[in-house]
Amino acid sequence: MEYRLLGKTGIRVSRLCFGTMSFGGDADEETSAAMFRRCREVGINFFDCANVYAKGRSEEILGRLIADCREEVIITSKVGMVMSDDPNGRGASRRHIVRSLEGSLRRLNTDYVDIYFIHRFDQDAALDETMRALEDLVRQGKVLYAGASNFAAWQIMKAQGIAAGQGWPGFSCLQPMYNLVKRQAEVEILPMAQSERLGVITYSPLGGGLLSGKYGVTRRPPAGRLVENSMYAARYGADWVYETADRFTQFAQERGYDPAALAVAWVGSHPAVTAPIIGARNLTQLEGSLKSLEVNMTPELRAEISALSPEPPLATDRSEEQKR
């Protein structure tokens, strides 16, 4: 396993991060434990979680699994998504952040998390209060590094400016969506992360299964997130997305690659990406993503794959400078 520096934190993480969203949901505890053990066998030391995953069950299962190796693994959790019917059971207010972390630590059976993400930008909470709450938790040793998930680049830099003005470290790691059909992160987030030396762990490298080889214009499996989950169906519902999936699957198969492995390897080959977050419902799905470790993603291969989907527009209208 190759280990990479996470931004400028000085800690080294495996080139793949395992996302535990399926723990306690699509994967029962026995299957979750088997996937965790397999990840550890191949050298993965990085596990992503969130309080909202299975309404806390994912954290509980992960907590039991890391009990005998806590100091050997890097663990994340998140706060911000709706956790209850309580009108204050969501968001990035100081109150919710502090109370949510205590719950996450209890479920994870640990006294600290390595990275604590704000799960999404909260337009109702004052950003300086959010950053101060994170800084307080860092000073208390309950959080080692703060992170931002699903933020726009301007939101991240606004937060970093607030933190810098107060002498706080701010965000050390970002978690954007990124895959062959969701490439918006290439426009500003990934270049910004490189410039600011921020760690990046990207989620959904397979597009909810779209790029696993099972989907196409005329192909739909009987079950799966894109079939069963309305959020994923809306996110990946456009016709061109399935056309891209067809082209990608054909490309992978003609060259002898597992489509899932190639999709993950493509994401991980971006120079700003520290580690793609892989997820699975079972060991069979997990093995497909683990095969990405065997892919030699050359610049030429990456360029060929990139050409299969639309390149996002520049951040400015000076399109004549795009190829300079």
N, C-alpha and C positions, 0 to 999 in steps of 0.2 A: 504494500500500500504506500502510495505517495502522500506525504503530509505537507500542507501548505500553510504559510503564515496567514493568519486572519487579520488582514489590514495591518495596522501598526500596533496591534495589541501585544505582539510577541508570542502569542500562543499558536501552536501548530495543530491543525485539524486535518482529518482525512479528506481526500479529494471528493468523496461522496458524503453527504449528510443523509441520515435516514429520518424521514418524517413519520411521526407516530399517530397521525390523525386516524388511522384505521383501528388503533388499539381500543378495545372495548366497544367497537361499533361493527365495522365489516369484519374485523378479526377478533375472535374470542381470545381469552387470556392464554390458552395453550398455544394457539397459532401466533399470537403476539410474541410469546416467549421464544418460540422456534425461530421467528424472523430476527429477533434481537440477537439470539445466539449466533445465527448465521452471519449477521453483520459484524459481530465481534470476531468471528473466525477469520474474516477477510481483512480485518484491521480497521474497520470503521470505529471511530471514537467520538462521533459527532451525532447527536440526536435532538431533533427539533420537536417541540410540543407546544401546546397552548391550553389555557384554562377552558376554552370553549369546546375543545375536541371531546366528543361524547359526554359533554357536560361535566367534565372533570375525571371521567373514568380513564381516559388516556394517561393523564398524569399519575393516577393511582397505580395503574399497571406498570408504567415506566418506573415509578418510584420503587416498586418491589424488584424490578429487574436490575436496577443499578445498585441495589443495596450492598453488594459485595465488590463493587468496582467503581464507586462514586468518584474517587480521586483520579481515575483513569479516563473518565469520559467528560465531554463538554455537553452540557445540557442547556437548552433554551426553553423559555415559555413566553407567553404573550398575554396582553391585557387589552381590552377595548371593545370586543364584540359583545353582543347581548348574552348575558348569563342567566337572567331571570326576568320575571314580570315586574320586578321592582324598577321604578323609573330611574333609579340611580345605579342599577345593576349593569352598567355599560359605560363606555366612554373613557376619556383620559383625564378625568379630574383627579386632583390629589387624593381625594377620599377614595375613589374607586381603585386607583392604582395601588395605594397602600393596603387596602383591605383585600384586594385580589391577590397580591403577592403573598400575603400571609396564608391564604387558602391554597395557593399553588405550592408553597413550601411544605405545607402540611400534607398535601396529597402526594407530593414527590418524595416525602420523607427525607428532606435534606434541609440544611440551614442556609443554603445559598443557591442561586441559579447563575450559570456562567454568563448568559446573555438574556436580557429581559426586553422583549419587543413591545412597542406600542403597535397594536395589531392593525390599526388604520388611523388616519388623521381625524381628529375630533375638532370640527369647526366651532363647537360650542364651548370648548375648554380653552382658557388662556394658555398659549403655548409656553409662556415663561413659567406658569404654575406646573405644567406637565414636566418641563425640564428640571425644575427645582425638586419636584417629588422624586424623579429618577436619581438626581444627584444625592439626595438625602439617603436613598436606599443603597446607593453605591458606598457612601461614607459609612453606613451601618454594616457593610460587608454582606448584605443580603443579596445584592446584585453586583456582579463583577464588571459587566459592560452593558450599556444600554443600546438598543437597536430600534430601527423603524421598519415597519412592514407596510406595503401598499401606500407609501407616501409618494407624492410628486417630488421632482427634484427641487422646486422652489420651496416646498414645505420642509424638506430636509435641510436646505441651506439656511432657511430662516431659523430653524431650531439650532443649527450649529452656530449661527451668529449670536443668538441669545446666550448659548452656553459659553462661547468664547469670551463674550463681554463680562461674564461673571467668573471666568477662570475655571470653568467646569470642562470635563472632557467631551461631553455631548455624546452623540451617537458614534459607535465604533463599528456597527455592522448594519447592513441593509438586507431586506428580504422582498425583492420584487418578483412578480410573475415574469417568466421568460421561457419561451419555447419557439419552435419554428414558425408557428402561426400567430404568436403574440410577442412581437419584437419591439414594442414601444420603448422598452428599457434601453435599447441601443441608442436612442436619440439623445437623452440627457442623463439618465440615472447612471448608466454604466460608465460613460466618460467622466462624469462627476466623481464617481467612486474611485476611479483610477487616479484622478487629480488629487483627491483628498486622502488617498490611501485608506479607504474604508473596506472592510470585509464585505463580501456579497455572497449570500446563499439564496439561490433562486428556487422558486417553487413551480410545480406543475410542468416539469420538462417533457412529459408525455401528453400534455394538453388533456388531462382527464381521461387518458386512454386513447385519444384520437390518433396518436402517432405510434401506437403499439402494433399496428399492422392489422387490426381487427375492423377498422372503419374505412369507409370510402363512399363515393357517390351512391353506389348501389349495395353497399355492405353495411349492415347494422347488426351487432350481436343482440341476443335476446335480453341481456342484462348488462349493467355497467353504469358508471356515473352519467355518461352522456344520454343514456336512455332513462334512467331512474331519477336523476336529480335535475330539477327545473333550472337551478342556477347554472349548472354546467351546460345544459341543453341550450340555454340562452347565450351563454358565453361563446360557445362554439357552434352556433346554429347556422351561420352563413354558408351559402353554397360553395364559395371559393375555398372555405376551410376544408371541406370534404374533398374537393378537387385536389388541394395540396396534399392531403393525406394519401390519396391514391398515387400521386406522383412520387411522394416520398417512399411509400411502401414498395412500389415497383423499383425505385432506385436502390433501396436497401437490398431487396431480394436478388436483384440482378448481380449485385456485387458480393453476395454471400454474407450479408450482415443481418442480425436480428434487428428489426426496426426499432424496438424499444431501446436496445443498446446503442444504436446509432444516434437516436434522438437525444439521449442523455449525454453521450459523448460530445455531440455538437454544442449543447448548452455549456458543458464544462470547458470547452476549448476557447470560449471568449476570454480574452486576457484579464477582464475585470472580475470574472466569476471565480470565487474561491472554491465553492462546492455546490453542485446542484443538489436539491433535496429530492431524494427518491422515496417513493411510497409504494405500498403493496397491500393487497388483501390476504395474500397467502405466499408460501415459499416459491411457488412456480412463477408468479408475477415478479417476485423479488429477484429471482435468478436472471430474468431478462434484463433488468436494469444493472445488475452486477456485471454482466458481460460487457458493459461499457468500459470497464477497466482494461479490456483486451483490445479495444479499438485504437488504432494508430491514427488519430485525427490530424492529418497533415493540413497545412494551409490550403493546399489544392483541394483536398476532400471537403474541407469546411466551405470553401467557395462554391463548390458544386452543389452542396446541400443548400446553402443560403440562396442560391439562384432558383430554388424550387418554390419559394414563397415571396410575396411582395416585400421589398425593402421599405421600411418606414421613411416618411419624408424628413427632411432636415428640420432642426429646431427654428431655423430662420427661412426666409423666402429666397435666399441667395443660392438657388439651386445650381447656378453655373459653377459654383465652387465645390460641388459635391465630390467630383473625381480628382480634385487637385491634390 
